[in-house]
Amino acid sequence: MDWALRSCGWHGHYTYEPDEQDLADRLRVETVAGAAWRCLRCGTFVPGEPVGSGPADHAPEVPRGRLLRDRWLMRALAIERMSRGLVLVVAAVAVLKFRSSRQTMRAAFDQDLPLLRPFADQIGWDIDQSRIVHLIDEAFSLSNTTLLWTAIGIFGYAGLQMVEAIGLWLVRRWGEYFAVVATSLFLPLEIYELTEKVTALRVAALVVNIAAVVWLLYSKRLFGLRGGGTAYDAEHSAESVLSVERSALAAGTDR
């Protein structure tokens, strides 16, 4: 897939007229329809006035190539994190609602449970040995303080997920570090949960989180890996259309 063309198809081309005349000449061609300027993302020459102009050093950052693909992946991960955060917020609100209405819900549960026994006997479901029923019964025995701290803990975890999602969506360096640290902190807990019971959801969540940490560490060169931030910035700059044309000018190469 050509990520640059896909992005330009969604958001439009981005052309730029640098103040440096020799560099501007390399980004412009004359056509029968007038001047056409080279898109800094996909490299296509687009007829019409440039979108931006000014010194080349002030040109906006326009990701392309592998860096553009990485941006798509980061935003997909951000959507997953934000979705998880919203689910956790709903869960925390449900815990608070349960805490405030526990007595009413307990009375309804005790009243309705005997009504389920004839149906359970017909389908071979032993209510007395049901794990779900036991979990509900244990939930009713929790104190208001325990339920409150449980809700606070869930809200806190949801906040971590949302901060991580925002940092990844905005493609910020701090977001990448935050995502690696926050995700790594909970990996031991996820592994421990698998030792208790293996489910498809738990395995999928663990695989996604491990893959996200490894990918961010390697591709974004975090914590000094593969040259660190300096090497990452140099790699980004090397793929810029303006950087390529500047190098060509310095080498005296024709377009």
LINCOR-V610364 format. One record per backbone hydrogen bond with DSSP energy under -1.0 kcal/mol. CO is the residue of the C=O (numbers start at 1). NH is the residue of the N-H. E is the energy in kcal/mol with one decimal. If there is no record, write none. Layout:
# LINCOR-V610364
co=CO nh=NH e=E
co=CO nh=NH e=E
This chain:
# LINCOR-V610364
co=1 nh=3 e=-1.1
co=2 nh=6 e=-2.0
co=3 nh=7 e=-2.4
co=4 nh=8 e=-2.7
co=5 nh=9 e=-2.4
co=6 nh=10 e=-1.4
co=7 nh=11 e=-3.0
co=8 nh=12 e=-2.3
co=14 nh=40 e=-3.1
co=15 nh=52 e=-1.9
co=17 nh=54 e=-1.9
co=20 nh=24 e=-2.5
co=21 nh=25 e=-2.3
co=27 nh=38 e=-2.5
co=29 nh=36 e=-2.7
co=31 nh=34 e=-1.9
co=34 nh=31 e=-2.0
co=35 nh=48 e=-2.1
co=36 nh=29 e=-2.3
co=37 nh=46 e=-3.4
co=39 nh=43 e=-1.3
co=44 nh=39 e=-2.9
co=46 nh=37 e=-2.6
co=52 nh=17 e=-2.4
co=54 nh=19 e=-1.4
co=55 nh=58 e=-1.4
co=56 nh=59 e=-1.4
co=64 nh=67 e=-1.1
co=65 nh=69 e=-1.7
co=66 nh=70 e=-2.6
co=67 nh=71 e=-1.6
co=68 nh=72 e=-1.7
co=69 nh=73 e=-2.1
co=70 nh=74 e=-2.6
co=71 nh=75 e=-2.1
co=72 nh=76 e=-2.0
co=73 nh=77 e=-2.1
co=74 nh=78 e=-2.1
co=75 nh=79 e=-2.1
co=76 nh=80 e=-1.8
co=77 nh=81 e=-2.3
co=78 nh=82 e=-2.6
co=79 nh=83 e=-2.5
co=80 nh=84 e=-2.1
co=81 nh=85 e=-2.4
co=82 nh=86 e=-2.3
co=83 nh=87 e=-2.0
co=84 nh=88 e=-2.1
co=85 nh=89 e=-2.0
co=86 nh=90 e=-2.1
co=87 nh=91 e=-2.1
co=88 nh=92 e=-2.6
co=89 nh=93 e=-2.5
co=90 nh=94 e=-2.2
co=91 nh=95 e=-2.0
co=92 nh=96 e=-2.1
co=93 nh=97 e=-2.5
co=94 nh=98 e=-2.6
co=95 nh=99 e=-2.4
co=96 nh=100 e=-2.0
co=97 nh=101 e=-1.5
co=101 nh=105 e=-2.5
co=102 nh=106 e=-2.8
co=103 nh=107 e=-2.1
co=104 nh=108 e=-2.1
co=105 nh=109 e=-2.5
co=106 nh=110 e=-2.6
co=107 nh=111 e=-1.7
co=108 nh=112 e=-2.4
co=109 nh=113 e=-2.3
co=113 nh=116 e=-1.3
co=116 nh=120 e=-2.8
co=117 nh=121 e=-2.7
co=118 nh=122 e=-1.5
co=119 nh=123 e=-1.5
co=120 nh=125 e=-3.1
co=125 nh=127 e=-1.1
co=127 nh=130 e=-1.3
co=130 nh=134 e=-1.9
co=131 nh=135 e=-2.4
co=132 nh=136 e=-2.4
co=133 nh=137 e=-2.4
co=134 nh=138 e=-2.3
co=135 nh=139 e=-2.2
co=136 nh=140 e=-1.8
co=139 nh=142 e=-1.1
co=143 nh=147 e=-2.2
co=144 nh=148 e=-2.3
co=145 nh=149 e=-2.5
co=146 nh=150 e=-2.1
co=147 nh=151 e=-2.3
co=148 nh=152 e=-2.4
co=149 nh=153 e=-2.5
co=150 nh=154 e=-2.2
co=151 nh=155 e=-2.6
co=152 nh=156 e=-2.5
co=153 nh=157 e=-2.3
co=154 nh=158 e=-2.5
co=155 nh=159 e=-2.4
co=156 nh=160 e=-1.9
co=157 nh=161 e=-2.0
co=158 nh=162 e=-2.2
co=159 nh=163 e=-2.5
co=160 nh=164 e=-2.3
co=161 nh=165 e=-2.2
co=162 nh=166 e=-2.4
co=163 nh=167 e=-2.4
co=164 nh=168 e=-2.3
co=165 nh=169 e=-2.6
co=166 nh=170 e=-2.3
co=167 nh=172 e=-2.3
co=172 nh=176 e=-1.6
co=173 nh=177 e=-2.0
co=174 nh=178 e=-2.8
co=175 nh=179 e=-2.4
co=176 nh=180 e=-2.0
co=177 nh=181 e=-2.5
co=178 nh=182 e=-2.9
co=179 nh=183 e=-2.2
co=180 nh=184 e=-2.2
co=181 nh=185 e=-1.9
co=186 nh=190 e=-2.0
co=187 nh=191 e=-2.4
co=188 nh=192 e=-2.3
co=189 nh=193 e=-2.1
co=190 nh=194 e=-1.4
co=191 nh=195 e=-1.2
co=193 nh=197 e=-2.3
co=199 nh=203 e=-2.3
co=200 nh=204 e=-2.6
co=201 nh=205 e=-2.4
co=202 nh=206 e=-2.2
co=203 nh=207 e=-2.5
co=204 nh=208 e=-2.5
co=205 nh=209 e=-2.2
co=206 nh=210 e=-2.6
co=207 nh=211 e=-2.5
co=208 nh=212 e=-2.3
co=209 nh=213 e=-2.2
co=210 nh=214 e=-2.5
co=211 nh=215 e=-2.6
co=212 nh=216 e=-2.5
co=213 nh=217 e=-2.4
co=214 nh=218 e=-2.3
co=215 nh=219 e=-2.9
co=216 nh=220 e=-1.7
co=222 nh=225 e=-2.0
co=224 nh=227 e=-1.1
co=225 nh=228 e=-2.0
co=228 nh=232 e=-2.0
co=229 nh=233 e=-2.7
co=230 nh=234 e=-2.1
co=231 nh=235 e=-2.3
co=232 nh=236 e=-2.3
co=233 nh=237 e=-2.7
co=234 nh=238 e=-2.2
co=237 nh=240 e=-1.3
co=240 nh=244 e=-2.4
co=241 nh=245 e=-2.5
co=242 nh=246 e=-2.3
co=243 nh=247 e=-2.3
co=244 nh=248 e=-2.1
co=245 nh=249 e=-2.3
co=246 nh=250 e=-2.5
co=247 nh=251 e=-1.9
co=248 nh=253 e=-3.0
